[in-house]
Amino acid sequence: MRLITDDMIEAAVAWLNSNSDDISQARGAVIRSDYRAKKVLAKQMLAADGPEWQRRARATCSDDYEKAMDDVAGAEERWEGLKDKRNKLELLCEAWRTQNANERGIVRAAR
């Protein structure tokens, strides 16, 4: 009995092939949202008065910055989810290769 079937590998490879663009776009969304959050922070700090620590505190407590950081968190969540699934499927493919190699070794030893 095989632990990892050919159908499982076909589904994994199909997912990897069809989602490669989504994975790269998710990474790009993380970079863009992080840039936007830094830009919001800078604008908020420039608009505030007082010493640097007060301006930073006001900026990080602003609604605009909170929204920007929520966007960063959402983008990171999507990226990490896709990356995790990709890694799991790649590990499944590696385990399938090992399983097949072991089966071939058993067949050779039985000859």
Backbone as ProteinMPNN parsed JSONL, in Angstrom:
{"seq_chain_A": "MRLITDDMIEAAVAWLNSNSDDISQARGAVIRSDYRAKKVLAKQMLAADGPEWQRRARATCSDDYEKAMDDVAGAEERWEGLKDKRNKLELLCEAWRTQNANERGIVRAAR", "coords_chain_A": {"N_chain_A": [[0.846, -1.193, 0.0], [0.576, 2.147, -0.889], [1.621, 5.136, 0.61], [1.628, 7.699, -0.4], [-0.071, 8.632, -3.141], [-0.151, 8.487, -6.766], [-2.172, 10.115, -7.739], [-2.399, 12.013, -5.72], [0.002, 13.349, -6.035], [-0.269, 14.323, -8.631], [-2.348, 16.164, -8.21], [-1.061, 17.903, -6.447], [1.057, 18.911, -8.029], [-0.435, 20.127, -10.03], [-1.697, 22.153, -8.537], [0.559, 23.627, -7.726], [1.508, 24.47, -10.242], [-0.649, 26.028, -11.164], [-0.856, 28.049, -9.323], [1.429, 29.57, -9.109], [1.701, 32.204, -10.037], [-0.08, 33.531, -8.307], [1.265, 33.227, -5.905], [3.614, 34.724, -6.285], [2.452, 37.226, -6.719], [1.247, 37.638, -4.263], [3.483, 37.974, -2.649], [4.471, 40.322, -3.749], [2.384, 42.027, -2.998], [2.773, 42.145, -0.256], [5.187, 43.576, -0.108], [4.433, 45.995, -1.337], [2.341, 46.88, 0.391], [3.716, 47.182, 2.779], [5.454, 49.243, 2.101], [3.541, 51.281, 1.687], [2.538, 51.543, 4.293], [4.792, 52.526, 5.644], [4.993, 54.953, 4.363], [2.606, 56.217, 5.141], [3.106, 56.404, 7.886], [5.306, 58.158, 7.862], [4.107, 60.472, 6.731], [2.213, 61.053, 8.702], [3.899, 61.58, 10.853], [5.226, 63.844, 9.922], [3.135, 65.639, 9.913], [2.572, 65.992, 12.575], [3.233, 67.717, 15.699], [5.917, 68.48, 18.013], [8.384, 66.675, 20.018], [10.422, 64.032, 18.569], [9.71, 61.435, 19.566], [7.102, 61.866, 20.471], [5.8, 62.608, 18.132], [6.098, 60.246, 16.674], [4.63, 58.498, 18.303], [2.04, 59.632, 18.107], [1.668, 59.298, 15.374], [1.759, 56.487, 15.029], [-0.514, 55.797, 16.393], [-2.539, 56.71, 14.847], [-5.536, 56.516, 12.84], [-5.194, 56.13, 10.092], [-2.65, 54.967, 9.931], [-3.098, 52.636, 11.389], [-4.936, 51.336, 9.713], [-3.293, 50.983, 7.47], [-1.391, 49.232, 8.54], [-3.029, 47.063, 9.098], [-3.569, 46.302, 6.491], [-0.998, 45.485, 5.745], [-0.709, 43.287, 7.463], [-2.758, 41.619, 6.492], [-1.838, 41.123, 3.883], [0.585, 39.833, 4.479], [-0.453, 37.583, 5.77], [-1.82, 36.259, 3.679], [0.358, 35.757, 1.921], [2.029, 34.152, 3.573], [0.33, 31.976, 3.977], [0.027, 30.92, 1.349], [2.711, 30.387, 0.789], [3.282, 28.503, 2.765], [1.562, 26.412, 2.011], [2.651, 25.813, -0.499], [5.219, 24.936, 0.293], [4.53, 22.631, 1.783], [3.407, 21.022, -0.226], [5.609, 20.706, -1.885], [7.254, 19.235, -0.177], [5.696, 16.946, 0.008], [5.941, 16.008, -2.615], [8.701, 15.423, -2.61], [8.74, 13.377, -0.688], [7.243, 11.493, -2.067], [8.965, 10.935, -4.182], [11.045, 9.713, -2.763], [9.677, 7.531, -1.738], [9.101, 6.162, -4.136], [11.711, 5.614, -5.0], [12.542, 3.912, -2.962], [10.773, 1.777, -3.399], [11.648, 0.937, -5.918], [14.176, 0.07, -5.206], [13.549, -2.103, -3.569], [12.364, -3.825, -5.436], [14.57, -4.285, -7.111], [16.233, -5.609, -5.304], [14.809, -7.899, -4.874], [15.118, -9.354, -7.143]], "CA_chain_A": [[0.0, 0.0, 0.0], [1.355, 3.378, -1.012], [1.157, 6.245, 1.455], [1.426, 8.843, -1.276], [-0.507, 8.097, -4.427], [0.127, 9.299, -7.957], [-3.23, 11.131, -7.822], [-2.044, 13.083, -4.784], [1.103, 14.115, -6.636], [-0.826, 15.067, -9.769], [-3.08, 17.311, -7.659], [-0.068, 18.832, -5.895], [1.758, 19.565, -9.142], [-1.411, 21.004, -10.681], [-1.855, 23.339, -7.699], [1.793, 24.409, -7.819], [1.547, 25.1, -11.564], [-1.71, 27.021, -11.358], [-0.81, 29.096, -8.304], [2.732, 30.236, -9.022], [1.493, 33.648, -10.181], [-0.693, 34.015, -7.068], [2.3, 33.263, -4.874], [4.487, 35.884, -6.521], [1.643, 38.43, -6.52], [1.069, 37.807, -2.819], [4.733, 38.531, -2.139], [4.487, 41.721, -4.183], [1.419, 42.762, -2.171], [3.424, 42.388, 1.037], [6.17, 44.642, -0.294], [3.722, 47.25, -1.595], [1.608, 47.322, 1.58], [4.714, 47.629, 3.751], [5.884, 50.571, 1.647], [2.455, 52.236, 1.95], [2.474, 51.776, 5.745], [5.901, 53.411, 5.992], [4.661, 56.267, 3.819], [1.584, 56.773, 6.029], [3.786, 56.769, 9.131], [6.106, 59.36, 7.604], [3.19, 61.611, 6.562], [1.634, 61.362, 10.009], [4.944, 62.196, 11.675], [5.467, 65.193, 9.409], [1.986, 66.482, 10.245], [2.487, 66.154, 14.029], [4.173, 68.634, 16.361], [6.541, 67.991, 19.221], [9.61, 65.889, 19.848], [10.313, 62.856, 17.678], [8.996, 60.327, 20.202], [5.674, 62.209, 20.506], [5.295, 62.546, 16.756], [6.012, 58.818, 16.331], [3.51, 57.933, 19.062], [0.794, 60.101, 17.477], [1.563, 58.696, 14.041], [1.432, 55.059, 15.115], [-1.874, 55.665, 16.933], [-3.522, 57.274, 13.908], [-6.406, 55.572, 12.131], [-4.599, 55.828, 8.781], [-1.548, 54.015, 10.118], [-3.694, 51.362, 11.805], [-5.473, 50.714, 8.492], [-2.151, 50.557, 6.652], [-0.788, 48.049, 9.169], [-3.967, 45.958, 8.862], [-3.315, 45.871, 5.118], [0.263, 44.732, 5.776], [-0.978, 41.998, 8.112], [-3.539, 40.803, 5.555], [-0.954, 40.701, 2.794], [1.503, 38.845, 5.058], [-1.224, 36.362, 6.033], [-2.032, 35.574, 2.388], [1.665, 35.3, 1.464], [2.475, 33.047, 4.414], [-0.542, 30.829, 3.701], [0.411, 30.346, 0.055], [4.076, 29.872, 0.914], [3.198, 27.29, 3.571], [0.972, 25.343, 1.189], [3.654, 25.451, -1.501], [6.253, 24.137, 0.96], [3.963, 21.324, 2.121], [3.265, 20.235, -1.452], [6.961, 20.349, -2.326], [7.688, 18.141, 0.7], [4.937, 15.768, -0.414], [6.59, 15.515, -3.838], [9.969, 14.817, -2.215], [8.437, 12.102, -0.026], [6.802, 10.586, -3.134], [10.187, 10.503, -4.876], [11.725, 8.769, -1.869], [8.854, 6.317, -1.729], [9.32, 5.463, -5.408], [13.084, 5.103, -5.006], [12.556, 2.751, -2.069], [10.077, 0.681, -4.075], [12.537, 0.429, -6.958], [15.237, -0.661, -4.522], [12.996, -3.395, -3.13], [12.191, -4.649, -6.634], [15.923, -4.725, -7.526], [16.752, -6.565, -4.327], [14.045, -9.138, -4.97], [15.481, -10.058, -8.393]], "C_chain_A": [[0.888, 1.253, 0.0], [0.756, 4.465, -0.124], [0.824, 7.475, 0.619], [1.111, 8.306, -2.666], [-0.126, 9.034, -5.57], [-0.922, 10.404, -8.107], [-2.936, 12.31, -6.888], [-0.958, 13.969, -5.379], [0.608, 14.918, -7.829], [-1.571, 16.307, -9.284], [-2.113, 18.355, -7.108], [0.636, 19.609, -7.004], [0.815, 20.527, -9.868], [-1.597, 22.285, -9.87], [-0.622, 24.23, -7.801], [1.874, 25.15, -9.149], [0.532, 26.226, -11.693], [-1.644, 28.176, -10.357], [0.518, 29.83, -8.214], [2.592, 31.753, -9.17], [0.883, 34.235, -8.919], [0.342, 34.162, -5.963], [3.194, 34.486, -5.062], [3.719, 37.194, -6.337], [1.409, 38.697, -5.04], [2.329, 38.403, -2.197], [4.849, 40.002, -2.525], [3.533, 42.576, -3.361], [1.995, 43.067, -0.796], [4.38, 43.57, 0.916], [5.473, 45.983, -0.498], [3.002, 47.759, -0.347], [2.568, 47.806, 2.66], [5.212, 49.023, 3.386], [4.82, 51.62, 1.958], [2.353, 52.549, 3.444], [3.591, 52.715, 6.187], [5.628, 54.841, 5.519], [3.609, 56.958, 4.696], [2.225, 57.231, 7.336], [4.576, 58.067, 8.95], [5.216, 60.594, 7.466], [2.594, 62.033, 7.896], [2.665, 62.041, 10.911], [5.234, 63.627, 11.224], [4.347, 66.153, 9.806], [1.892, 66.773, 11.747], [3.53, 67.147, 14.53], [4.787, 67.946, 17.566], [7.813, 67.229, 18.936], [9.352, 64.625, 19.036], [9.497, 61.736, 18.303], [7.496, 60.599, 20.269], [5.065, 62.124, 19.103], [5.119, 61.098, 16.316], [4.824, 58.168, 17.039], [2.183, 58.349, 18.438], [0.581, 59.423, 16.12], [1.155, 57.231, 14.119], [0.048, 54.817, 15.704], [-2.944, 56.17, 15.966], [-4.322, 56.172, 13.219], [-5.811, 55.174, 10.779], [-3.482, 54.8, 8.909], [-2.083, 52.645, 10.537], [-4.258, 50.624, 10.592], [-4.338, 50.191, 7.615], [-1.515, 49.294, 7.228], [-1.715, 46.838, 9.073], [-3.794, 45.408, 7.452], [-2.03, 45.047, 5.03], [0.021, 43.337, 6.354], [-1.773, 41.073, 7.191], [-2.698, 40.274, 4.408], [0.028, 39.637, 3.279], [0.785, 37.514, 5.289], [-1.439, 35.563, 4.744], [-0.721, 34.977, 1.886], [2.118, 34.08, 2.254], [1.633, 31.795, 4.174], [-0.175, 30.136, 2.398], [1.797, 29.713, 0.114], [4.071, 28.556, 1.699], [2.623, 26.134, 2.76], [1.96, 24.866, 0.131], [4.729, 24.548, -0.885], [5.754, 22.741, 1.3], [3.856, 20.437, 0.885], [4.63, 19.837, -2.011], [7.52, 19.208, -1.475], [6.971, 16.837, 0.344], [5.567, 15.161, -1.668], [7.931, 14.848, -3.521], [9.749, 13.459, -1.55], [7.993, 11.065, -1.054], [8.011, 10.049, -3.902], [10.94, 9.459, -4.038], [10.983, 7.442, -1.832], [9.078, 5.5, -2.992], [10.723, 4.868, -5.483], [13.191, 3.86, -4.119], [11.888, 1.541, -2.711], [10.946, 0.075, -5.172], [13.669, -0.383, -6.343], [14.771, -2.043, -4.046], [12.847, -4.344, -4.319], [13.551, -5.162, -7.112], [16.47, -5.778, -6.559], [16.045, -7.916, -4.422], [14.424, -9.954, -6.201], [16.572, -11.032, -8.189]], "O_chain_A": [[1.821, 1.378, 0.794], [-0.456, 4.682, -0.113], [-0.135, 8.195, 0.898], [1.923, 7.616, -3.281], [0.178, 10.208, -5.362], [-0.6, 11.506, -8.552], [-3.196, 13.463, -7.232], [-0.998, 15.192, -5.241], [1.016, 16.063, -8.022], [-1.445, 17.379, -9.875], [-2.324, 19.555, -7.284], [0.788, 20.827, -6.916], [1.225, 21.615, -10.272], [-1.649, 23.377, -10.435], [-0.742, 25.447, -7.945], [2.26, 26.318, -9.19], [0.833, 27.269, -12.274], [-2.324, 29.185, -10.543], [0.704, 30.643, -7.31], [3.295, 32.505, -8.495], [1.275, 35.322, -8.495], [0.296, 35.11, -5.179], [3.492, 35.197, -4.103], [4.284, 38.172, -5.847], [1.378, 39.85, -4.611], [2.239, 39.249, -1.307], [5.276, 40.829, -1.719], [3.841, 43.729, -3.058], [1.733, 44.13, -0.233], [4.37, 44.466, 1.76], [5.868, 46.989, 0.092], [3.049, 48.954, -0.058], [2.253, 48.752, 3.383], [5.374, 49.881, 4.254], [5.137, 52.712, 2.431], [2.107, 53.696, 3.82], [3.367, 53.602, 7.011], [5.987, 55.809, 6.19], [3.715, 58.156, 4.961], [1.924, 58.316, 7.835], [4.514, 58.963, 9.793], [5.53, 61.647, 8.02], [2.482, 63.224, 8.186], [2.334, 62.971, 11.646], [5.46, 64.512, 12.049], [4.587, 67.342, 10.01], [1.199, 67.709, 12.147], [4.554, 67.387, 13.89], [4.254, 66.961, 18.076], [8.269, 67.138, 17.796], [8.209, 64.21, 18.848], [8.663, 61.139, 17.622], [6.696, 59.672, 20.141], [3.953, 61.628, 18.925], [4.13, 60.752, 15.671], [4.097, 57.378, 16.438], [1.294, 57.516, 18.258], [-0.532, 59.031, 15.77], [0.298, 56.784, 13.357], [-0.51, 53.734, 15.529], [-4.136, 56.06, 16.253], [-3.845, 55.051, 13.042], [-5.911, 54.017, 10.37], [-3.379, 53.877, 8.1], [-1.578, 51.615, 10.091], [-4.075, 49.413, 10.464], [-4.418, 49.084, 7.082], [-1.143, 48.389, 6.481], [-1.241, 45.706, 8.975], [-3.862, 44.198, 7.239], [-1.979, 44.037, 4.328], [0.486, 42.337, 5.808], [-1.49, 39.877, 7.119], [-2.829, 39.116, 4.011], [0.279, 38.655, 2.58], [1.346, 36.448, 5.036], [-1.262, 34.345, 4.722], [-0.687, 33.818, 1.472], [2.544, 33.084, 1.669], [2.159, 30.682, 4.169], [-0.077, 28.91, 2.346], [2.026, 28.638, -0.441], [4.773, 27.611, 1.339], [3.131, 25.014, 2.814], [2.092, 23.666, -0.111], [5.102, 23.528, -1.464], [6.483, 21.766, 1.121], [4.173, 19.249, 0.935], [4.782, 18.742, -2.554], [8.185, 18.313, -1.997], [7.568, 15.761, 0.375], [5.708, 13.942, -1.768], [8.259, 13.815, -4.105], [10.481, 12.505, -1.815], [8.328, 9.887, -0.93], [8.075, 8.864, -4.23], [11.408, 8.449, -4.563], [11.588, 6.371, -1.888], [9.228, 4.28, -2.926], [10.905, 3.753, -5.972], [13.845, 2.882, -4.48], [12.373, 0.417, -2.585], [10.984, -1.143, -5.342], [14.075, -1.406, -6.895], [15.516, -3.02, -4.118], [13.168, -5.528, -4.216], [13.681, -6.331, -7.475], [17.108, -6.739, -6.989], [16.621, -8.951, -4.086], [14.079, -11.133, -6.286], [16.989, -11.699, -9.135]]}, "name": "protein", "num_of_chains": 1, "seq": "MRLITDDMIEAAVAWLNSNSDDISQARGAVIRSDYRAKKVLAKQMLAADGPEWQRRARATCSDDYEKAMDDVAGAEERWEGLKDKRNKLELLCEAWRTQNANERGIVRAAR"}
